[in-house]
Amino acid sequence: MLAGACWLPVVALQLRMRDLAARAARDGCELPSQYHCCMRWWFVLGWPAFAAVLATFWLMVAKPALW
């Protein structure tokens, strides 16, 4: 659930960053500050999502007795 909760906003951020980058390339200007703000949030949300995927993988491989 943690990975999904982090992944959904990341998809929206990626789409927003794609549009901002395309607009900057089309206009021949630098990336706007909004792009860098989205990138920071993308990075921050990526860590817990990655950790959740690793934990899920570990649980599937190790099969620990939890109860």
N, C-alpha and C positions, 0 to 999 in steps of 0.2 A: 504494500500500500504506500510505503514511503517513496519507493522508486516512481510509482505512478503519480503521486502527488507532486513530485519534483519535475517529472517529465512533461506533464501537460503545460505548465507555464513556459518550459524551455522550448517547446514547439512553437508557441506563440512568439517568443522572443526571437527565435531563429527566423521566422517569417518576417518579423519587423526588421531585423538586421539585414536580411536579404534585400528588402525594399529600400532601406536607407543606403546600402552599398550600391545598389543599381542606380539610384537617383544621383549619388555622388559621382559615380563613373560617367553617367550620361551628361551631367553638368560640368564635369571636369574639375571638381573641387574636392576638398578634403572631406573625410568622414565627419559627420556632425557629432556633437557631444552626446546626443541621444544614442548613437550607435555604441559609444564607449560605456554608457550607463547600462544599456541592454547587455553588453558583453560582460560587465561585472556581475550582473544578476545571473547570467547564464553560467558563469564560472562558479558562483556561490551555490547555485542549485545543483550543479553537477556533482559536487563532492558527496552530499548525502545520497544522491541517486546511485552513484557509483559504489559507495559503501554498501547500500542495500542490495545491489546486484551481487557484489562479492559475498555478502552474508548468505544470500539465497543459494548461490553456487556452493558455498561451504556446507550449508545444511543438506543439500542434495547429495554431495559427495561423502561427507563424514557420517551422515545419518545418526546424529547423537541421540541418546535416550533423553528426551526432554521431560517426560512424565512417567 
